[in-house]
Amino acid sequence: MTVPLRKRVKRRVRSVLLVAAVRLLAFVPLRLALALGTAVGSVGWVLARRMRRQILAQLAIAFPERSDCFKENKILGILID
C-alpha cells in the first residue's frame, strides 16, 4: 500500500520546516534558546492533554508507590527543563 502523494508532500514540508527551525536555533544565544525551550514545553504541557494522560498512566505503572503530585512534577520537569 502506498502513501498518497498529498500526504507525502505534507510530511516532507513539515520535516523540512522542522529541520530549518532547528538549524536556525543553532544561531540563537543560549539563554534565549533555553527561554524558548521552556516556553514551548509549557505550552506543550497545556495543549497536549491526551499525551499528558498517557504519560501519567505509564508513570503510574512504573512508579505505583509514588503520588500523583510526584508524577506530574516529573512530567513538568521533562517538558520544561
Distance bins in CASP14 RR format, pairs under 12 A and 6 or more apart:
PFRMAT RR
TARGET T0000
AUTHOR 0000-0000-0000
RMODE 2
METHOD distances of the structure
MODEL  1
1 7 0 0 0 0 0 1 0 0 0 0 0
2 8 0 0 0 0 1 0 0 0 0 0 0
3 9 0 0 0 0 0 1 0 0 0 0 0
3 10 0 0 0 0 0 1 0 0 0 0 0
3 11 0 0 0 0 1 0 0 0 0 0 0
3 12 0 0 0 0 0 1 0 0 0 0 0
4 10 0 0 0 0 1 0 0 0 0 0 0
4 11 0 0 0 0 0 1 0 0 0 0 0
5 11 0 0 0 0 0 1 0 0 0 0 0
5 12 0 0 0 0 0 1 0 0 0 0 0
6 12 0 0 0 0 0 1 0 0 0 0 0
6 13 0 0 0 0 0 1 0 0 0 0 0
7 13 0 0 0 0 0 1 0 0 0 0 0
7 14 0 0 0 0 0 1 0 0 0 0 0
8 14 0 0 0 0 0 1 0 0 0 0 0
8 15 0 0 0 0 0 1 0 0 0 0 0
9 15 0 0 0 0 0 1 0 0 0 0 0
9 16 0 0 0 0 0 1 0 0 0 0 0
10 16 0 0 0 0 0 1 0 0 0 0 0
10 17 0 0 0 0 0 1 0 0 0 0 0
11 17 0 0 0 0 0 1 0 0 0 0 0
11 18 0 0 0 0 0 1 0 0 0 0 0
12 18 0 0 0 0 0 1 0 0 0 0 0
12 19 0 0 0 0 0 1 0 0 0 0 0
13 19 0 0 0 0 0 1 0 0 0 0 0
13 20 0 0 0 0 0 1 0 0 0 0 0
14 20 0 0 0 0 0 1 0 0 0 0 0
14 21 0 0 0 0 0 1 0 0 0 0 0
15 21 0 0 0 0 0 1 0 0 0 0 0
15 22 0 0 0 0 0 1 0 0 0 0 0
16 22 0 0 0 0 0 1 0 0 0 0 0
16 23 0 0 0 0 0 1 0 0 0 0 0
17 23 0 0 0 0 0 1 0 0 0 0 0
17 24 0 0 0 0 0 1 0 0 0 0 0
18 24 0 0 0 0 0 1 0 0 0 0 0
18 25 0 0 0 0 0 1 0 0 0 0 0
19 25 0 0 0 0 0 1 0 0 0 0 0
19 26 0 0 0 0 0 1 0 0 0 0 0
20 26 0 0 0 0 0 1 0 0 0 0 0
20 27 0 0 0 0 0 1 0 0 0 0 0
21 27 0 0 0 0 0 1 0 0 0 0 0
21 28 0 0 0 0 0 1 0 0 0 0 0
21 33 0 0 0 0 0 1 0 0 0 0 0
21 36 0 0 0 0 0 1 0 0 0 0 0
21 37 0 0 0 0 0 1 0 0 0 0 0
21 40 0 0 0 0 0 1 0 0 0 0 0
22 28 0 0 0 0 0 1 0 0 0 0 0
22 33 0 0 0 0 0 1 0 0 0 0 0
22 36 0 0 0 0 0 1 0 0 0 0 0
24 32 0 0 0 0 0 1 0 0 0 0 0
24 33 0 0 0 0 0 1 0 0 0 0 0
24 36 0 0 0 0 0 1 0 0 0 0 0
25 32 0 0 0 0 1 0 0 0 0 0 0
25 33 1 0 1 0 0 0 0 0 0 0 0
25 34 0 0 0 0 0 1 0 0 0 0 0
25 35 0 0 0 0 0 1 0 0 0 0 0
25 36 1 0 0 1 0 0 0 0 0 0 0
25 37 0 0 0 0 1 0 0 0 0 0 0
25 40 0 0 0 0 0 1 0 0 0 0 0
26 33 0 0 0 0 1 0 0 0 0 0 0
27 33 0 0 0 0 1 0 0 0 0 0 0
28 34 0 0 0 0 1 0 0 0 0 0 0
28 35 0 0 0 0 1 0 0 0 0 0 0
28 36 1 0 0 1 0 0 0 0 0 0 0
28 37 0 0 0 0 0 1 0 0 0 0 0
29 35 0 0 0 0 1 0 0 0 0 0 0
29 36 0 0 0 0 0 1 0 0 0 0 0
30 36 0 0 0 0 0 1 0 0 0 0 0
30 37 0 0 0 0 0 1 0 0 0 0 0
31 37 0 0 0 0 0 1 0 0 0 0 0
31 38 0 0 0 0 0 1 0 0 0 0 0
32 38 0 0 0 0 0 1 0 0 0 0 0
32 39 0 0 0 0 0 1 0 0 0 0 0
33 39 0 0 0 0 0 1 0 0 0 0 0
33 40 0 0 0 0 0 1 0 0 0 0 0
34 40 0 0 0 0 0 1 0 0 0 0 0
34 41 0 0 0 0 0 1 0 0 0 0 0
34 80 0 0 0 0 0 1 0 0 0 0 0
34 81 0 0 0 0 1 0 0 0 0 0 0
35 41 0 0 0 0 0 1 0 0 0 0 0
35 42 0 0 0 0 0 1 0 0 0 0 0
35 80 0 0 0 0 0 1 0 0 0 0 0
36 42 0 0 0 0 0 1 0 0 0 0 0
36 43 0 0 0 0 0 1 0 0 0 0 0
36 80 0 0 0 0 0 1 0 0 0 0 0
37 43 0 0 0 0 1 0 0 0 0 0 0
37 44 0 0 0 0 0 1 0 0 0 0 0
37 45 0 0 0 0 0 1 0 0 0 0 0
37 79 0 0 0 0 1 0 0 0 0 0 0
37 80 1 0 0 1 0 0 0 0 0 0 0
37 81 0 0 0 0 1 0 0 0 0 0 0
38 44 0 0 0 0 0 1 0 0 0 0 0
38 45 0 0 0 0 0 1 0 0 0 0 0
38 76 0 0 0 0 0 1 0 0 0 0 0
38 77 0 0 0 0 0 1 0 0 0 0 0
38 79 0 0 0 0 1 0 0 0 0 0 0
38 80 1 0 1 0 0 0 0 0 0 0 0
38 81 0 0 0 0 1 0 0 0 0 0 0
39 45 0 0 0 0 0 1 0 0 0 0 0
39 46 0 0 0 0 0 1 0 0 0 0 0
39 79 0 0 0 0 0 1 0 0 0 0 0
39 80 0 0 0 0 1 0 0 0 0 0 0
40 46 0 0 0 0 0 1 0 0 0 0 0
40 47 0 0 0 0 0 1 0 0 0 0 0
40 48 0 0 0 0 0 1 0 0 0 0 0
40 79 0 0 0 0 1 0 0 0 0 0 0
40 80 0 0 0 0 1 0 0 0 0 0 0
41 47 0 0 0 0 1 0 0 0 0 0 0
41 48 0 0 0 0 1 0 0 0 0 0 0
41 51 0 0 0 0 0 1 0 0 0 0 0
41 52 0 0 0 0 0 1 0 0 0 0 0
41 75 0 0 0 0 0 1 0 0 0 0 0
41 76 0 0 0 0 1 0 0 0 0 0 0
41 77 0 0 0 0 1 0 0 0 0 0 0
41 78 0 0 0 0 1 0 0 0 0 0 0
41 79 1 0 1 0 0 0 0 0 0 0 0
41 80 1 0 1 0 0 0 0 0 0 0 0
41 81 0 0 0 0 1 0 0 0 0 0 0
42 48 0 0 0 0 0 1 0 0 0 0 0
42 75 0 0 0 0 0 1 0 0 0 0 0
42 76 0 0 0 0 1 0 0 0 0 0 0
42 77 0 0 0 0 0 1 0 0 0 0 0
42 79 1 0 0 1 0 0 0 0 0 0 0
42 80 1 0 0 1 0 0 0 0 0 0 0
42 81 0 0 0 0 0 1 0 0 0 0 0
43 79 0 0 0 0 1 0 0 0 0 0 0
43 80 0 0 0 0 0 1 0 0 0 0 0
44 50 0 0 0 0 0 1 0 0 0 0 0
44 51 0 0 0 0 1 0 0 0 0 0 0
44 52 0 0 0 0 1 0 0 0 0 0 0
44 55 0 0 0 0 0 1 0 0 0 0 0
44 75 0 0 0 0 0 1 0 0 0 0 0
44 76 0 0 0 0 0 1 0 0 0 0 0
44 78 0 0 0 0 0 1 0 0 0 0 0
44 79 1 0 0 1 0 0 0 0 0 0 0
44 80 0 0 0 0 1 0 0 0 0 0 0
45 51 0 0 0 0 1 0 0 0 0 0 0
45 52 1 0 0 1 0 0 0 0 0 0 0
45 55 0 0 0 0 0 1 0 0 0 0 0
45 56 0 0 0 0 0 1 0 0 0 0 0
45 72 0 0 0 0 1 0 0 0 0 0 0
45 73 0 0 0 0 0 1 0 0 0 0 0
45 75 1 0 0 1 0 0 0 0 0 0 0
45 76 1 0 0 1 0 0 0 0 0 0 0
45 77 0 0 0 0 1 0 0 0 0 0 0
45 78 0 0 0 0 1 0 0 0 0 0 0
45 79 1 0 1 0 0 0 0 0 0 0 0
45 80 1 0 0 1 0 0 0 0 0 0 0
45 81 0 0 0 0 0 1 0 0 0 0 0
46 52 0 0 0 0 1 0 0 0 0 0 0
46 76 0 0 0 0 0 1 0 0 0 0 0
46 79 0 0 0 0 0 1 0 0 0 0 0
46 80 0 0 0 0 0 1 0 0 0 0 0
47 79 0 0 0 0 0 1 0 0 0 0 0
48 54 0 0 0 0 1 0 0 0 0 0 0
48 55 0 0 0 0 1 0 0 0 0 0 0
48 56 0 0 0 0 0 1 0 0 0 0 0
48 75 0 0 0 0 1 0 0 0 0 0 0
48 79 0 0 0 0 1 0 0 0 0 0 0
49 55 0 0 0 0 0 1 0 0 0 0 0
49 56 0 0 0 0 0 1 0 0 0 0 0
49 75 0 0 0 0 0 1 0 0 0 0 0
50 56 0 0 0 0 0 1 0 0 0 0 0
50 57 0 0 0 0 0 1 0 0 0 0 0
51 57 0 0 0 0 0 1 0 0 0 0 0
51 58 0 0 0 0 0 1 0 0 0 0 0
51 75 0 0 0 0 1 0 0 0 0 0 0
51 78 0 0 0 0 0 1 0 0 0 0 0
51 79 0 0 0 0 1 0 0 0 0 0 0
52 58 0 0 0 0 0 1 0 0 0 0 0
52 59 0 0 0 0 0 1 0 0 0 0 0
52 71 0 0 0 0 0 1 0 0 0 0 0
52 72 0 0 0 0 1 0 0 0 0 0 0
52 74 0 0 0 0 0 1 0 0 0 0 0
52 75 1 0 0 1 0 0 0 0 0 0 0
52 76 0 0 0 0 1 0 0 0 0 0 0
52 78 0 0 0 0 0 1 0 0 0 0 0
52 79 0 0 0 0 1 0 0 0 0 0 0
53 59 0 0 0 0 0 1 0 0 0 0 0
53 60 0 0 0 0 0 1 0 0 0 0 0
53 68 0 0 0 0 0 1 0 0 0 0 0
53 71 0 0 0 0 0 1 0 0 0 0 0
53 72 0 0 0 0 0 1 0 0 0 0 0
53 75 0 0 0 0 0 1 0 0 0 0 0
54 60 0 0 0 0 0 1 0 0 0 0 0
54 61 0 0 0 0 0 1 0 0 0 0 0
54 75 0 0 0 0 0 1 0 0 0 0 0
55 61 0 0 0 0 0 1 0 0 0 0 0
55 62 0 0 0 0 0 1 0 0 0 0 0
55 63 0 0 0 0 0 1 0 0 0 0 0
55 71 0 0 0 0 1 0 0 0 0 0 0
55 72 0 0 0 0 1 0 0 0 0 0 0
55 74 0 0 0 0 1 0 0 0 0 0 0
55 75 1 0 1 0 0 0 0 0 0 0 0
55 76 0 0 0 0 0 1 0 0 0 0 0
55 77 0 0 0 0 0 1 0 0 0 0 0
55 78 0 0 0 0 1 0 0 0 0 0 0
55 79 0 0 0 0 1 0 0 0 0 0 0
56 62 0 0 0 0 0 1 0 0 0 0 0
56 63 0 0 0 0 0 1 0 0 0 0 0
56 66 0 0 0 0 0 1 0 0 0 0 0
56 67 0 0 0 0 0 1 0 0 0 0 0
56 68 1 0 0 1 0 0 0 0 0 0 0
56 69 0 0 0 0 0 1 0 0 0 0 0
56 70 0 0 0 0 0 1 0 0 0 0 0
56 71 1 0 1 0 0 0 0 0 0 0 0
56 72 1 0 0 1 0 0 0 0 0 0 0
56 73 0 0 0 0 0 1 0 0 0 0 0
56 74 0 0 0 0 1 0 0 0 0 0 0
56 75 1 0 0 1 0 0 0 0 0 0 0
56 76 0 0 0 0 0 1 0 0 0 0 0
57 63 0 0 0 0 0 1 0 0 0 0 0
57 64 0 0 0 0 0 1 0 0 0 0 0
57 68 0 0 0 0 0 1 0 0 0 0 0
57 71 0 0 0 0 1 0 0 0 0 0 0
57 75 0 0 0 0 0 1 0 0 0 0 0
58 64 0 0 0 0 0 1 0 0 0 0 0
58 71 0 0 0 0 1 0 0 0 0 0 0
58 74 0 0 0 0 0 1 0 0 0 0 0
58 75 0 0 0 0 0 1 0 0 0 0 0
58 78 0 0 0 0 0 1 0 0 0 0 0
59 65 0 0 0 0 0 1 0 0 0 0 0
59 66 1 0 0 1 0 0 0 0 0 0 0
59 67 0 0 0 0 0 1 0 0 0 0 0
59 68 0 0 0 0 1 0 0 0 0 0 0
59 69 0 0 0 0 0 1 0 0 0 0 0
59 70 0 0 0 0 1 0 0 0 0 0 0
59 71 1 0 1 0 0 0 0 0 0 0 0
59 72 0 0 0 0 1 0 0 0 0 0 0
59 73 0 0 0 0 0 1 0 0 0 0 0
59 74 1 0 0 1 0 0 0 0 0 0 0
59 75 1 0 0 1 0 0 0 0 0 0 0
59 76 0 0 0 0 0 1 0 0 0 0 0
59 78 0 0 0 0 0 1 0 0 0 0 0
60 66 0 0 0 0 1 0 0 0 0 0 0
60 67 0 0 0 0 0 1 0 0 0 0 0
60 68 0 0 0 0 1 0 0 0 0 0 0
60 70 0 0 0 0 0 1 0 0 0 0 0
60 71 1 0 0 1 0 0 0 0 0 0 0
60 72 0 0 0 0 0 1 0 0 0 0 0
60 74 0 0 0 0 0 1 0 0 0 0 0
60 75 0 0 0 0 0 1 0 0 0 0 0
61 71 0 0 0 0 0 1 0 0 0 0 0
62 70 0 0 0 0 0 1 0 0 0 0 0
62 71 0 0 0 0 1 0 0 0 0 0 0
62 74 0 0 0 0 1 0 0 0 0 0 0
63 69 0 0 0 0 0 1 0 0 0 0 0
63 70 1 0 0 1 0 0 0 0 0 0 0
63 71 1 0 0 1 0 0 0 0 0 0 0
63 72 0 0 0 0 0 1 0 0 0 0 0
63 73 0 0 0 0 0 1 0 0 0 0 0
63 74 0 0 0 0 1 0 0 0 0 0 0
63 75 0 0 0 0 0 1 0 0 0 0 0
64 70 0 0 0 0 0 1 0 0 0 0 0
64 71 0 0 0 0 0 1 0 0 0 0 0
65 71 0 0 0 0 0 1 0 0 0 0 0
66 72 0 0 0 0 0 1 0 0 0 0 0
66 73 0 0 0 0 1 0 0 0 0 0 0
66 74 0 0 0 0 1 0 0 0 0 0 0
67 73 0 0 0 0 1 0 0 0 0 0 0
67 74 0 0 0 0 0 1 0 0 0 0 0
68 74 0 0 0 0 0 1 0 0 0 0 0
68 75 0 0 0 0 0 1 0 0 0 0 0
69 75 0 0 0 0 0 1 0 0 0 0 0
69 76 0 0 0 0 0 1 0 0 0 0 0
70 76 0 0 0 0 0 1 0 0 0 0 0
70 77 0 0 0 0 0 1 0 0 0 0 0
71 77 0 0 0 0 0 1 0 0 0 0 0
71 78 0 0 0 0 0 1 0 0 0 0 0
72 78 0 0 0 0 0 1 0 0 0 0 0
72 79 0 0 0 0 0 1 0 0 0 0 0
72 80 0 0 0 0 0 1 0 0 0 0 0
73 79 0 0 0 0 0 1 0 0 0 0 0
73 80 0 0 0 0 0 1 0 0 0 0 0
73 81 0 0 0 0 0 1 0 0 0 0 0
74 80 0 0 0 0 0 1 0 0 0 0 0
74 81 0 0 0 0 0 1 0 0 0 0 0
75 81 0 0 0 0 0 1 0 0 0 0 0
END
